[in-house]
Amino acid sequence: MLPKRAWSLPSSRSPWVLDGGDDVVPIPGTKRRSYLEQNAAAAQIELTDDEREGLDAAFPVGAAAGDRYPDMFTVNR
């Protein structure tokens, strides 16, 4: 079960990543000041046990895999 708070999915990432330990630091990218402010505010969110379990179940370790961008080998040829 994912958290029921009124936050965007990107805003839920930072507290979840920060909850992973003191040696983990999220590096969000953004183009807009409003998104930067949302990312900064997310550092103040403390997850409940249910929220943490829901996010862990939805996004297990190893779920994200592969290249970030498609193969660009043929571009500009």
PQR file of N, CA, C, O and H, with PARSE charges and radii, in Angstrom:
ATOM      1  N   MET A   1       0.839  -1.172   0.000 -0.4000 1.5000
ATOM      2  CA  MET A   1       0.000   0.000   0.000 -0.0000 2.0000
ATOM      3  C   MET A   1       0.889   1.242   0.000  0.5500 1.7000
ATOM      4  O   MET A   1       1.769   1.387   0.848 -0.5500 1.4000
ATOM      5  N   LEU A   2       0.653   2.118  -0.942 -0.4000 1.5000
ATOM      6  CA  LEU A   2       1.434   3.349  -1.011 -0.0000 2.0000
ATOM      7  C   LEU A   2       0.871   4.389  -0.045  0.5500 1.7000
ATOM      8  O   LEU A   2      -0.304   4.335   0.316 -0.5500 1.4000
ATOM      9  H   LEU A   2      -0.062   2.001  -1.631  0.4000 1.0000
ATOM     10  N   PRO A   3       1.704   5.322   0.369 -0.5600 1.5000
ATOM     11  CA  PRO A   3       1.245   6.353   1.301  0.2800 2.0000
ATOM     12  C   PRO A   3       0.037   7.114   0.760  0.5500 1.7000
ATOM     13  O   PRO A   3      -0.097   7.307  -0.449 -0.5500 1.4000
ATOM     14  N   LYS A   4      -0.831   7.539   1.660 -0.4000 1.5000
ATOM     15  CA  LYS A   4      -2.050   8.257   1.289 -0.0000 2.0000
ATOM     16  C   LYS A   4      -1.893   9.770   1.453  0.5500 1.7000
ATOM     17  O   LYS A   4      -2.880  10.497   1.335 -0.5500 1.4000
ATOM     18  H   LYS A   4      -0.722   7.382   2.642  0.4000 1.0000
ATOM     19  N   ARG A   5      -0.711  10.252   1.717 -0.4000 1.5000
ATOM     20  CA  ARG A   5      -0.505  11.685   1.900 -0.0000 2.0000
ATOM     21  C   ARG A   5      -0.710  12.427   0.585  0.5500 1.7000
ATOM     22  O   ARG A   5      -0.668  11.833  -0.492 -0.5500 1.4000
ATOM     23  H   ARG A   5       0.090   9.662   1.813  0.4000 1.0000
ATOM     24  N   ALA A   6      -0.926  13.711   0.690 -0.4000 1.5000
ATOM     25  CA  ALA A   6      -1.126  14.553  -0.490 -0.0000 2.0000
ATOM     26  C   ALA A   6       0.235  15.033  -0.990  0.5500 1.7000
ATOM     27  O   ALA A   6       0.564  16.212  -0.862 -0.5500 1.4000
ATOM     28  H   ALA A   6      -0.960  14.193   1.565  0.4000 1.0000
ATOM     29  N   TRP A   7       1.014  14.134  -1.552 -0.4000 1.5000
ATOM     30  CA  TRP A   7       2.305  14.489  -2.101 -0.0000 2.0000
ATOM     31  C   TRP A   7       2.450  13.847  -3.461  0.5500 1.7000
ATOM     32  O   TRP A   7       1.773  12.869  -3.780 -0.5500 1.4000
ATOM     33  H   TRP A   7       0.746  13.176  -1.656  0.4000 1.0000
ATOM     34  N   SER A   8       3.324  14.398  -4.244 -0.4000 1.5000
ATOM     35  CA  SER A   8       3.565  13.822  -5.566 -0.0000 2.0000
ATOM     36  C   SER A   8       4.502  12.634  -5.419  0.5500 1.7000
ATOM     37  O   SER A   8       5.203  12.510  -4.415 -0.5500 1.4000
ATOM     38  H   SER A   8       3.873  15.192  -3.985  0.4000 1.0000
ATOM     39  N   LEU A   9       4.512  11.771  -6.409 -0.4000 1.5000
ATOM     40  CA  LEU A   9       5.413  10.626  -6.363 -0.0000 2.0000
ATOM     41  C   LEU A   9       6.867  11.067  -6.228  0.5500 1.7000
ATOM     42  O   LEU A   9       7.597  10.493  -5.419 -0.5500 1.4000
ATOM     43  H   LEU A   9       3.942  11.872  -7.224  0.4000 1.0000
ATOM     44  N   PRO A  10       7.317  12.070  -6.995 -0.5600 1.5000
ATOM     45  CA  PRO A  10       8.705  12.513  -6.793  0.2800 2.0000
ATOM     46  C   PRO A  10       8.977  12.999  -5.369  0.5500 1.7000
ATOM     47  O   PRO A  10      10.073  12.799  -4.844 -0.5500 1.4000
ATOM     48  N   SER A  11       7.995  13.630  -4.749 -0.4000 1.5000
ATOM     49  CA  SER A  11       8.194  14.113  -3.383 -0.0000 2.0000
ATOM     50  C   SER A  11       8.275  12.973  -2.387  0.5500 1.7000
ATOM     51  O   SER A  11       8.860  13.135  -1.315 -0.5500 1.4000
ATOM     52  H   SER A  11       7.105  13.792  -5.175  0.4000 1.0000
ATOM     53  N   SER A  12       7.703  11.823  -2.715 -0.4000 1.5000
ATOM     54  CA  SER A  12       7.768  10.684  -1.800 -0.0000 2.0000
ATOM     55  C   SER A  12       9.109   9.969  -1.886  0.5500 1.7000
ATOM     56  O   SER A  12       9.484   9.238  -0.969 -0.5500 1.4000
ATOM     57  H   SER A  12       7.228  11.692  -3.585  0.4000 1.0000
ATOM     58  N   ARG A  13       9.832  10.175  -2.979 -0.4000 1.5000
ATOM     59  CA  ARG A  13      11.131   9.500  -3.125 -0.0000 2.0000
ATOM     60  C   ARG A  13      12.135   9.939  -2.090  0.5500 1.7000
ATOM     61  O   ARG A  13      12.784   9.105  -1.458 -0.5500 1.4000
ATOM     62  H   ARG A  13       9.528  10.768  -3.724  0.4000 1.0000
ATOM     63  N   SER A  14      12.274  11.249  -1.906 -0.4000 1.5000
ATOM     64  CA  SER A  14      13.325  11.758  -1.029 -0.0000 2.0000
ATOM     65  C   SER A  14      13.217  11.250   0.402  0.5500 1.7000
ATOM     66  O   SER A  14      14.213  10.778   0.950 -0.5500 1.4000
ATOM     67  H   SER A  14      11.748  11.926  -2.419  0.4000 1.0000
ATOM     68  N   PRO A  15      12.025  11.330   1.038 -0.5600 1.5000
ATOM     69  CA  PRO A  15      11.965  10.806   2.403  0.2800 2.0000
ATOM     70  C   PRO A  15      12.255   9.311   2.463  0.5500 1.7000
ATOM     71  O   PRO A  15      12.848   8.824   3.426 -0.5500 1.4000
ATOM     72  N   TRP A  16      11.833   8.586   1.427 -0.4000 1.5000
ATOM     73  CA  TRP A  16      12.061   7.141   1.410 -0.0000 2.0000
ATOM     74  C   TRP A  16      13.551   6.844   1.252  0.5500 1.7000
ATOM     75  O   TRP A  16      14.088   5.973   1.938 -0.5500 1.4000
ATOM     76  H   TRP A  16      11.352   8.982   0.645  0.4000 1.0000
ATOM     77  N   VAL A  17      14.215   7.560   0.356 -0.4000 1.5000
ATOM     78  CA  VAL A  17      15.657   7.358   0.163 -0.0000 2.0000
ATOM     79  C   VAL A  17      16.411   7.781   1.411  0.5500 1.7000
ATOM     80  O   VAL A  17      17.308   7.068   1.860 -0.5500 1.4000
ATOM     81  H   VAL A  17      13.779   8.267  -0.201  0.4000 1.0000
ATOM     82  N   LEU A  18      16.060   8.936   1.981 -0.4000 1.5000
ATOM     83  CA  LEU A  18      16.716   9.410   3.197 -0.0000 2.0000
ATOM     84  C   LEU A  18      16.529   8.436   4.352  0.5500 1.7000
ATOM     85  O   LEU A  18      17.397   8.316   5.217 -0.5500 1.4000
ATOM     86  H   LEU A  18      15.331   9.515   1.616  0.4000 1.0000
ATOM     87  N   ASP A  19      15.403   7.746   4.363 -0.4000 1.5000
ATOM     88  CA  ASP A  19      15.120   6.775   5.416 -0.0000 2.0000
ATOM     89  C   ASP A  19      16.027   5.544   5.312  0.5500 1.7000
ATOM     90  O   ASP A  19      16.090   4.730   6.234 -0.5500 1.4000
ATOM     91  H   ASP A  19      14.698   7.844   3.660  0.4000 1.0000
ATOM     92  N   GLY A  20      16.728   5.420   4.177 -0.4000 1.5000
ATOM     93  CA  GLY A  20      17.598   4.272   3.963 -0.0000 2.0000
ATOM     94  C   GLY A  20      18.867   4.285   4.793  0.5500 1.7000
ATOM     95  O   GLY A  20      19.551   3.264   4.869 -0.5500 1.4000
ATOM     96  H   GLY A  20      16.676   6.081   3.428  0.4000 1.0000
ATOM     97  N   GLY A  21      19.206   5.396   5.414 -0.4000 1.5000
ATOM     98  CA  GLY A  21      20.384   5.458   6.263 -0.0000 2.0000
ATOM     99  C   GLY A  21      21.135   6.763   6.094  0.5500 1.7000
ATOM    100  O   GLY A  21      20.872   7.541   5.177 -0.5500 1.4000
ATOM    101  H   GLY A  21      18.651   6.225   5.353  0.4000 1.0000
ATOM    102  N   ASP A  22      22.064   6.983   6.987 -0.4000 1.5000
ATOM    103  CA  ASP A  22      22.846   8.218   6.970 -0.0000 2.0000
ATOM    104  C   ASP A  22      23.841   8.275   5.819  0.5500 1.7000
ATOM    105  O   ASP A  22      24.360   9.346   5.503 -0.5500 1.4000
ATOM    106  H   ASP A  22      22.277   6.352   7.732  0.4000 1.0000
ATOM    107  N   ASP A  23      24.110   7.141   5.191 -0.4000 1.5000
ATOM    108  CA  ASP A  23      25.080   7.110   4.100 -0.0000 2.0000
ATOM    109  C   ASP A  23      24.417   7.181   2.725  0.5500 1.7000
ATOM    110  O   ASP A  23      25.070   6.951   1.708 -0.5500 1.4000
ATOM    111  H   ASP A  23      23.689   6.271   5.447  0.4000 1.0000
ATOM    112  N   VAL A  24      23.119   7.500   2.694 -0.4000 1.5000
ATOM    113  CA  VAL A  24      22.369   7.581   1.445 -0.0000 2.0000
ATOM    114  C   VAL A  24      21.908   9.020   1.246  0.5500 1.7000
ATOM    115  O   VAL A  24      21.327   9.629   2.145 -0.5500 1.4000
ATOM    116  H   VAL A  24      22.588   7.687   3.521  0.4000 1.0000
ATOM    117  N   VAL A  25      22.173   9.556   0.054 -0.4000 1.5000
ATOM    118  CA  VAL A  25      21.798  10.937  -0.234 -0.0000 2.0000
ATOM    119  C   VAL A  25      21.085  11.001  -1.583  0.5500 1.7000
ATOM    120  O   VAL A  25      21.677  10.663  -2.607 -0.5500 1.4000
ATOM    121  H   VAL A  25      22.644   9.061  -0.676  0.4000 1.0000
ATOM    122  N   PRO A  26      19.816  11.433  -1.597 -0.5600 1.5000
ATOM    123  CA  PRO A  26      19.136  11.586  -2.883  0.2800 2.0000
ATOM    124  C   PRO A  26      19.681  12.807  -3.617  0.5500 1.7000
ATOM    125  O   PRO A  26      20.006  13.818  -2.993 -0.5500 1.4000
ATOM    126  N   ILE A  27      19.779  12.713  -4.918 -0.4000 1.5000
ATOM    127  CA  ILE A  27      20.238  13.841  -5.733 -0.0000 2.0000
ATOM    128  C   ILE A  27      19.155  14.110  -6.774  0.5500 1.7000
ATOM    129  O   ILE A  27      19.250  13.650  -7.912 -0.5500 1.4000
ATOM    130  H   ILE A  27      19.516  11.892  -5.425  0.4000 1.0000
ATOM    131  N   PRO A  28      18.125  14.860  -6.377 -0.5600 1.5000
ATOM    132  CA  PRO A  28      17.048  15.133  -7.334  0.2800 2.0000
ATOM    133  C   PRO A  28      17.461  16.203  -8.329  0.5500 1.7000
ATOM    134  O   PRO A  28      18.141  17.166  -7.974 -0.5500 1.4000
ATOM    135  N   GLY A  29      17.055  16.032  -9.551 -0.4000 1.5000
ATOM    136  CA  GLY A  29      17.297  17.048 -10.567 -0.0000 2.0000
ATOM    137  C   GLY A  29      16.005  17.808 -10.814  0.5500 1.7000
ATOM    138  O   GLY A  29      14.916  17.256 -10.660 -0.5500 1.4000
ATOM    139  H   GLY A  29      16.503  15.249  -9.839  0.4000 1.0000
ATOM    140  N   THR A  30      16.122  19.053 -11.190 -0.4000 1.5000
ATOM    141  CA  THR A  30      14.919  19.842 -11.443 -0.0000 2.0000
ATOM    142  C   THR A  30      15.225  21.028 -12.340  0.5500 1.7000
ATOM    143  O   THR A  30      16.358  21.506 -12.403 -0.5500 1.4000
ATOM    144  H   THR A  30      17.007  19.501 -11.315  0.4000 1.0000
ATOM    145  N   LYS A  31      14.201  21.488 -13.026 -0.4000 1.5000
ATOM    146  CA  LYS A  31      14.325  22.671 -13.869 -0.0000 2.0000
ATOM    147  C   LYS A  31      13.617  23.869 -13.245  0.5500 1.7000
ATOM    148  O   LYS A  31      13.898  25.013 -13.601 -0.5500 1.4000
ATOM    149  H   LYS A  31      13.281  21.099 -12.975  0.4000 1.0000
ATOM    150  N   ARG A  32      12.720  23.614 -12.336 -0.4000 1.5000
ATOM    151  CA  ARG A  32      11.876  24.685 -11.813 -0.0000 2.0000
ATOM    152  C   ARG A  32      12.099  24.907 -10.320  0.5500 1.7000
ATOM    153  O   ARG A  32      12.330  23.970  -9.557 -0.5500 1.4000
ATOM    154  H   ARG A  32      12.492  22.684 -12.046  0.4000 1.0000
ATOM    155  N   ARG A  33      12.021  26.170  -9.934 -0.4000 1.5000
ATOM    156  CA  ARG A  33      12.219  26.525  -8.531 -0.0000 2.0000
ATOM    157  C   ARG A  33      11.180  25.838  -7.637  0.5500 1.7000
ATOM    158  O   ARG A  33      11.508  25.393  -6.538 -0.5500 1.4000
ATOM    159  H   ARG A  33      11.833  26.931 -10.555  0.4000 1.0000
ATOM    160  N   SER A  34       9.932  25.752  -8.103 -0.4000 1.5000
ATOM    161  CA  SER A  34       8.885  25.129  -7.288 -0.0000 2.0000
ATOM    162  C   SER A  34       9.223  23.664  -6.996  0.5500 1.7000
ATOM    163  O   SER A  34       8.950  23.173  -5.901 -0.5500 1.4000
ATOM    164  H   SER A  34       9.665  26.113  -8.996  0.4000 1.0000
ATOM    165  N   TYR A  35       9.811  22.969  -7.962 -0.4000 1.5000
ATOM    166  CA  TYR A  35      10.206  21.579  -7.738 -0.0000 2.0000
ATOM    167  C   TYR A  35      11.371  21.502  -6.763  0.5500 1.7000
ATOM    168  O   TYR A  35      11.427  20.595  -5.934 -0.5500 1.4000
ATOM    169  H   TYR A  35      10.032  23.368  -8.852  0.4000 1.0000
ATOM    170  N   LEU A  36      12.288  22.432  -6.855 -0.4000 1.5000
ATOM    171  CA  LEU A  36      13.401  22.487  -5.914 -0.0000 2.0000
ATOM    172  C   LEU A  36      12.882  22.667  -4.493  0.5500 1.7000
ATOM    173  O   LEU A  36      13.356  22.018  -3.560 -0.5500 1.4000
ATOM    174  H   LEU A  36      12.243  23.170  -7.529  0.4000 1.0000
ATOM    175  N   GLU A  37      11.902  23.556  -4.339 -0.4000 1.5000
ATOM    176  CA  GLU A  37      11.317  23.789  -3.019 -0.0000 2.0000
ATOM    177  C   GLU A  37      10.607  22.541  -2.505  0.5500 1.7000
ATOM    178  O   GLU A  37      10.694  22.231  -1.317 -0.5500 1.4000
ATOM    179  H   GLU A  37      11.517  24.083  -5.096  0.4000 1.0000
ATOM    180  N   GLN A  38       9.906  21.819  -3.380 -0.4000 1.5000
ATOM    181  CA  GLN A  38       9.258  20.565  -2.988 -0.0000 2.0000
ATOM    182  C   GLN A  38      10.300  19.540  -2.550  0.5500 1.7000
ATOM    183  O   GLN A  38      10.117  18.851  -1.547 -0.5500 1.4000
ATOM    184  H   GLN A  38       9.836  22.071  -4.346  0.4000 1.0000
ATOM    185  N   ASN A  39      11.390  19.443  -3.303 -0.4000 1.5000
ATOM    186  CA  ASN A  39      12.444  18.487  -2.965 -0.0000 2.0000
ATOM    187  C   ASN A  39      13.068  18.814  -1.616  0.5500 1.7000
ATOM    188  O   ASN A  39      13.328  17.914  -0.817 -0.5500 1.4000
ATOM    189  H   ASN A  39      11.539  20.002  -4.118  0.4000 1.0000
ATOM    190  N   ALA A  40      13.310  20.099  -1.356 -0.4000 1.5000
ATOM    191  CA  ALA A  40      13.899  20.503  -0.086 -0.0000 2.0000
ATOM    192  C   ALA A  40      12.940  20.227   1.067  0.5500 1.7000
ATOM    193  O   ALA A  40      13.362  19.762   2.126 -0.5500 1.4000
ATOM    194  H   ALA A  40      13.099  20.830  -2.005  0.4000 1.0000
ATOM    195  N   ALA A  41      11.663  20.508   0.870 -0.4000 1.5000
ATOM    196  CA  ALA A  41      10.670  20.278   1.918 -0.0000 2.0000
ATOM    197  C   ALA A  41      10.514  18.792   2.219  0.5500 1.7000
ATOM    198  O   ALA A  41      10.198  18.417   3.348 -0.5500 1.4000
ATOM    199  H   ALA A  41      11.321  20.885   0.010  0.4000 1.0000
ATOM    200  N   ALA A  42      10.730  17.957   1.231 -0.4000 1.5000
ATOM    201  CA  ALA A  42      10.581  16.510   1.421 -0.0000 2.0000
ATOM    202  C   ALA A  42      11.570  15.965   2.442  0.5500 1.7000
ATOM    203  O   ALA A  42      11.319  14.925   3.050 -0.5500 1.4000
ATOM    204  H   ALA A  42      10.986  18.261   0.314  0.4000 1.0000
ATOM    205  N   ALA A  43      12.674  16.643   2.636 -0.4000 1.5000
ATOM    206  CA  ALA A  43      13.669  16.193   3.614 -0.0000 2.0000
ATOM    207  C   ALA A  43      13.127  16.275   5.041  0.5500 1.7000
ATOM    208  O   ALA A  43      13.665  15.632   5.943 -0.5500 1.4000
ATOM    209  H   ALA A  43      12.878  17.488   2.142  0.4000 1.0000
ATOM    210  N   GLN A  44      12.074  17.056   5.254 -0.4000 1.5000
ATOM    211  CA  GLN A  44      11.489  17.200   6.589 -0.0000 2.0000
ATOM    212  C   GLN A  44      10.408  16.155   6.884  0.5500 1.7000
ATOM    213  O   GLN A  44       9.923  16.068   8.012 -0.5500 1.4000
ATOM    214  H   GLN A  44      11.637  17.579   4.522  0.4000 1.0000
ATOM    215  N   ILE A  45      10.032  15.367   5.880 -0.4000 1.5000
ATOM    216  CA  ILE A  45       8.972  14.371   6.047 -0.0000 2.0000
ATOM    217  C   ILE A  45       9.528  13.135   6.735  0.5500 1.7000
ATOM    218  O   ILE A  45      10.571  12.608   6.348 -0.5500 1.4000
ATOM    219  H   ILE A  45      10.426  15.437   4.964  0.4000 1.0000
ATOM    220  N   GLU A  46       8.820  12.681   7.759 -0.4000 1.5000
ATOM    221  CA  GLU A  46       9.176  11.423   8.414 -0.0000 2.0000
ATOM    222  C   GLU A  46       8.117  10.391   8.054  0.5500 1.7000
ATOM    223  O   GLU A  46       6.924  10.619   8.254 -0.5500 1.4000
ATOM    224  H   GLU A  46       7.973  13.109   8.073  0.4000 1.0000
ATOM    225  N   LEU A  47       8.551   9.273   7.532 -0.4000 1.5000
ATOM    226  CA  LEU A  47       7.628   8.215   7.119 -0.0000 2.0000
ATOM    227  C   LEU A  47       7.158   7.399   8.308  0.5500 1.7000
ATOM    228  O   LEU A  47       7.911   7.163   9.253 -0.5500 1.4000
ATOM    229  H   LEU A  47       9.520   9.088   7.370  0.4000 1.0000
ATOM    230  N   THR A  48       5.911   6.971   8.251 -0.4000 1.5000
ATOM    231  CA  THR A  48       5.417   6.024   9.240 -0.0000 2.0000
ATOM    232  C   THR A  48       5.901   4.632   8.833  0.5500 1.7000
ATOM    233  O   THR A  48       6.379   4.435   7.716 -0.5500 1.4000
ATOM    234  H   THR A  48       5.300   7.162   7.483  0.4000 1.0000
ATOM    235  N   ASP A  49       5.775   3.680   9.737 -0.4000 1.5000
ATOM    236  CA  ASP A  49       6.174   2.304   9.402 -0.0000 2.0000
ATOM    237  C   ASP A  49       5.352   1.766   8.233  0.5500 1.7000
ATOM    238  O   ASP A  49       5.890   1.087   7.358 -0.5500 1.4000
ATOM    239  H   ASP A  49       5.387   3.840  10.645  0.4000 1.0000
ATOM    240  N   ASP A  50       4.057   2.063   8.214 -0.4000 1.5000
ATOM    241  CA  ASP A  50       3.192   1.593   7.120 -0.0000 2.0000
ATOM    242  C   ASP A  50       3.599   2.208   5.785  0.5500 1.7000
ATOM    243  O   ASP A  50       3.614   1.521   4.763 -0.5500 1.4000
ATOM    244  H   ASP A  50       3.620   2.615   8.925  0.4000 1.0000
ATOM    245  N   GLU A  51       3.927   3.495   5.788 -0.4000 1.5000
ATOM    246  CA  GLU A  51       4.355   4.159   4.553 -0.0000 2.0000
ATOM    247  C   GLU A  51       5.666   3.554   4.045  0.5500 1.7000
ATOM    248  O   GLU A  51       5.815   3.301   2.849 -0.5500 1.4000
ATOM    249  H   GLU A  51       3.915   4.053   6.617  0.4000 1.0000
ATOM    250  N   ARG A  52       6.595   3.329   4.941 -0.4000 1.5000
ATOM    251  CA  ARG A  52       7.885   2.749   4.566 -0.0000 2.0000
ATOM    252  C   ARG A  52       7.692   1.353   3.979  0.5500 1.7000
ATOM    253  O   ARG A  52       8.274   1.019   2.946 -0.5500 1.4000
ATOM    254  H   ARG A  52       6.473   3.535   5.912  0.4000 1.0000
ATOM    255  N   GLU A  53       6.870   0.542   4.645 -0.4000 1.5000
ATOM    256  CA  GLU A  53       6.608  -0.814   4.162 -0.0000 2.0000
ATOM    257  C   GLU A  53       5.925  -0.796   2.797  0.5500 1.7000
ATOM    258  O   GLU A  53       6.242  -1.610   1.929 -0.5500 1.4000
ATOM    259  H   GLU A  53       6.398   0.813   5.484  0.4000 1.0000
ATOM    260  N   GLY A  54       4.985   0.134   2.609 -0.4000 1.5000
ATOM    261  CA  GLY A  54       4.300   0.244   1.323 -0.0000 2.0000
ATOM    262  C   GLY A  54       5.242   0.625   0.196  0.5500 1.7000
ATOM    263  O   GLY A  54       5.182   0.053  -0.892 -0.5500 1.4000
ATOM    264  H   GLY A  54       4.727   0.795   3.314  0.4000 1.0000
ATOM    265  N   LEU A  55       6.112   1.589   0.456 -0.4000 1.5000
ATOM    266  CA  LEU A  55       7.087   1.998  -0.563 -0.0000 2.0000
ATOM    267  C   LEU A  55       8.097   0.897  -0.832  0.5500 1.7000
ATOM    268  O   LEU A  55       8.475   0.672  -1.982 -0.5500 1.4000
ATOM    269  H   LEU A  55       6.162   2.054   1.340  0.4000 1.0000
ATOM    270  N   ASP A  56       8.544   0.202   0.225 -0.4000 1.5000
ATOM    271  CA  ASP A  56       9.485  -0.909   0.041 -0.0000 2.0000
ATOM    272  C   ASP A  56       8.866  -2.021  -0.809  0.5500 1.7000
ATOM    273  O   ASP A  56       9.543  -2.619  -1.645 -0.5500 1.4000
ATOM    274  H   ASP A  56       8.237   0.386   1.158  0.4000 1.0000
ATOM    275  N   ALA A  57       7.580  -2.293  -0.591 -0.4000 1.5000
ATOM    276  CA  ALA A  57       6.903  -3.342  -1.357 -0.0000 2.0000
ATOM    277  C   ALA A  57       6.681  -2.918  -2.810  0.5500 1.7000
ATOM    278  O   ALA A  57       6.795  -3.734  -3.725 -0.5500 1.4000
ATOM    279  H   ALA A  57       7.031  -1.807   0.089  0.4000 1.0000
ATOM    280  N   ALA A  58       6.364  -1.643  -3.015 -0.4000 1.5000
ATOM    281  CA  ALA A  58       6.099  -1.151  -4.368 -0.0000 2.0000
ATOM    282  C   ALA A  58       7.372  -1.037  -5.195  0.5500 1.7000
ATOM    283  O   ALA A  58       7.345  -1.211  -6.414 -0.5500 1.4000
ATOM    284  H   ALA A  58       6.272  -0.980  -2.272  0.4000 1.0000
ATOM    285  N   PHE A  59       8.491  -0.742  -4.528 -0.4000 1.5000
ATOM    286  CA  PHE A  59       9.755  -0.521  -5.225 -0.0000 2.0000
ATOM    287  C   PHE A  59      10.866  -1.327  -4.555  0.5500 1.7000
ATOM    288  O   PHE A  59      11.727  -0.751  -3.890 -0.5500 1.4000
ATOM    289  H   PHE A  59       8.513  -0.600  -3.538  0.4000 1.0000
ATOM    290  N   PRO A  60      10.860  -2.656  -4.722 -0.5600 1.5000
ATOM    291  CA  PRO A  60      11.873  -3.478  -4.063  0.2800 2.0000
ATOM    292  C   PRO A  60      13.270  -3.218  -4.639  0.5500 1.7000
ATOM    293  O   PRO A  60      13.420  -2.734  -5.761 -0.5500 1.4000
ATOM    294  N   VAL A  61      14.270  -3.551  -3.848 -0.4000 1.5000
ATOM    295  CA  VAL A  61      15.658  -3.410  -4.296 -0.0000 2.0000
ATOM    296  C   VAL A  61      15.837  -4.183  -5.593  0.5500 1.7000
ATOM    297  O   VAL A  61      15.435  -5.343  -5.691 -0.5500 1.4000
ATOM    298  H   VAL A  61      14.148  -3.944  -2.936  0.4000 1.0000
ATOM    299  N   GLY A  62      16.438  -3.542  -6.585 -0.4000 1.5000
ATOM    300  CA  GLY A  62      16.684  -4.179  -7.867 -0.0000 2.0000
ATOM    301  C   GLY A  62      15.572  -3.966  -8.884  0.5500 1.7000
ATOM    302  O   GLY A  62      15.700  -4.388 -10.033 -0.5500 1.4000
ATOM    303  H   GLY A  62      16.764  -2.600  -6.505  0.4000 1.0000
ATOM    304  N   ALA A  63      14.473  -3.313  -8.479 -0.4000 1.5000
ATOM    305  CA  ALA A  63      13.360  -3.091  -9.404 -0.0000 2.0000
ATOM    306  C   ALA A  63      13.741  -2.141 -10.528  0.5500 1.7000
ATOM    307  O   ALA A  63      13.272  -2.290 -11.656 -0.5500 1.4000
ATOM    308  H   ALA A  63      14.369  -2.970  -7.545  0.4000 1.0000
ATOM    309  N   ALA A  64      14.579  -1.176 -10.229 -0.4000 1.5000
ATOM    310  CA  ALA A  64      15.042  -0.235 -11.257 -0.0000 2.0000
ATOM    311  C   ALA A  64      16.317  -0.803 -11.862  0.5500 1.7000
ATOM    312  O   ALA A  64      17.317  -0.996 -11.170 -0.5500 1.4000
ATOM    313  H   ALA A  64      14.960  -1.055  -9.312  0.4000 1.0000
ATOM    314  N   ALA A  65      16.268  -1.062 -13.145 -0.4000 1.5000
ATOM    315  CA  ALA A  65      17.430  -1.649 -13.805 -0.0000 2.0000
ATOM    316  C   ALA A  65      17.485  -1.167 -15.248  0.5500 1.7000
ATOM    317  O   ALA A  65      16.465  -0.805 -15.835 -0.5500 1.4000
ATOM    318  H   ALA A  65      15.456  -0.905 -13.707  0.4000 1.0000
ATOM    319  N   GLY A  66      18.663  -1.169 -15.797 -0.4000 1.5000
ATOM    320  CA  GLY A  66      18.820  -0.800 -17.193 -0.0000 2.0000
ATOM    321  C   GLY A  66      19.335   0.610 -17.364  0.5500 1.7000
ATOM    322  O   GLY A  66      19.606   1.323 -16.398 -0.5500 1.4000
ATOM    323  H   GLY A  66      19.491  -1.463 -15.321  0.4000 1.0000
ATOM    324  N   ASP A  67      19.461   0.989 -18.618 -0.4000 1.5000
ATOM    325  CA  ASP A  67      19.977   2.314 -18.936 -0.0000 2.0000
ATOM    326  C   ASP A  67      18.931   3.380 -18.661  0.5500 1.7000
ATOM    327  O   ASP A  67      17.730   3.125 -18.751 -0.5500 1.4000
ATOM    328  H   ASP A  67      19.241   0.409 -19.403  0.4000 1.0000
ATOM    329  N   ARG A  68      19.392   4.566 -18.327 -0.4000 1.5000
ATOM    330  CA  ARG A  68      18.474   5.677 -18.107 -0.0000 2.0000
ATOM    331  C   ARG A  68      17.915   6.182 -19.428  0.5500 1.7000
ATOM    332  O   ARG A  68      16.735   6.520 -19.521 -0.5500 1.4000
ATOM    333  H   ARG A  68      20.368   4.773 -18.253  0.4000 1.0000
ATOM    334  N   TYR A  69      18.751   6.231 -20.431 -0.4000 1.5000
ATOM    335  CA  TYR A  69      18.358   6.720 -21.748 -0.0000 2.0000
ATOM    336  C   TYR A  69      18.530   5.612 -22.776  0.5500 1.7000
ATOM    337  O   TYR A  69      19.351   4.715 -22.587 -0.5500 1.4000
ATOM    338  H   TYR A  69      19.709   5.956 -20.355  0.4000 1.0000
ATOM    339  N   PRO A  70      17.763   5.664 -23.862 -0.5600 1.5000
ATOM    340  CA  PRO A  70      17.935   4.660 -24.918  0.2800 2.0000
ATOM    341  C   PRO A  70      19.310   4.805 -25.576  0.5500 1.7000
ATOM    342  O   PRO A  70      19.986   5.823 -25.432 -0.5500 1.4000
ATOM    343  N   ASP A  71      19.687   3.786 -26.278 -0.4000 1.5000
ATOM    344  CA  ASP A  71      20.978   3.793 -26.975 -0.0000 2.0000
ATOM    345  C   ASP A  71      21.030   4.958 -27.952  0.5500 1.7000
ATOM    346  O   ASP A  71      20.189   5.057 -28.846 -0.5500 1.4000
ATOM    347  H   ASP A  71      19.138   2.958 -26.395  0.4000 1.0000
ATOM    348  N   MET A  72      21.997   5.829 -27.793 -0.4000 1.5000
ATOM    349  CA  MET A  72      22.130   7.015 -28.637 -0.0000 2.0000
ATOM    350  C   MET A  72      23.217   6.822 -29.703  0.5500 1.7000
ATOM    351  O   MET A  72      23.666   7.791 -30.315 -0.5500 1.4000
ATOM    352  H   MET A  72      22.680   5.749 -27.068  0.4000 1.0000
ATOM    353  N   PHE A  73      23.631   5.596 -29.918 -0.4000 1.5000
ATOM    354  CA  PHE A  73      24.727   5.296 -30.825 -0.0000 2.0000
ATOM    355  C   PHE A  73      24.467   5.817 -32.237  0.5500 1.7000
ATOM    356  O   PHE A  73      25.389   6.280 -32.908 -0.5500 1.4000
ATOM    357  H   PHE A  73      23.266   4.809 -29.420  0.4000 1.0000
ATOM    358  N   THR A  74      23.216   5.743 -32.689 -0.4000 1.5000
ATOM    359  CA  THR A  74      22.913   6.108 -34.075 -0.0000 2.0000
ATOM    360  C   THR A  74      22.620   7.604 -34.260  0.5500 1.7000
ATOM    361  O   THR A  74      22.399   8.048 -35.387 -0.5500 1.4000
ATOM    362  H   THR A  74      22.467   5.367 -32.144  0.4000 1.0000
ATOM    363  N   VAL A  75      22.614   8.367 -33.200 -0.4000 1.5000
ATOM    364  CA  VAL A  75      22.334   9.806 -33.314 -0.0000 2.0000
ATOM    365  C   VAL A  75      23.520  10.517 -33.938  0.5500 1.7000
ATOM    366  O   VAL A  75      24.675  10.210 -33.643 -0.5500 1.4000
ATOM    367  H   VAL A  75      22.793   8.006 -32.284  0.4000 1.0000
ATOM    368  N   ASN A  76      23.214  11.473 -34.807 -0.4000 1.5000
ATOM    369  CA  ASN A  76      24.248  12.301 -35.471 -0.0000 2.0000
ATOM    370  C   ASN A  76      25.198  11.475 -36.345  0.5500 1.7000
ATOM    371  O   ASN A  76      26.396  11.754 -36.392 -0.5500 1.4000
ATOM    372  H   ASN A  76      22.275  11.722 -35.047  0.4000 1.0000
ATOM    373  N   ARG A  77      24.684  10.494 -37.014 -0.4000 1.5000
ATOM    374  CA  ARG A  77      25.534   9.679 -37.894 -0.0000 2.0000
ATOM    375  C   ARG A  77      25.324  10.075 -39.309  0.5500 1.7000
ATOM    376  O   ARG A  77      25.946   9.509 -40.208 -0.5500 1.4000
ATOM    377  H   ARG A  77      23.711  10.267 -36.975  0.4000 1.0000
TER
END
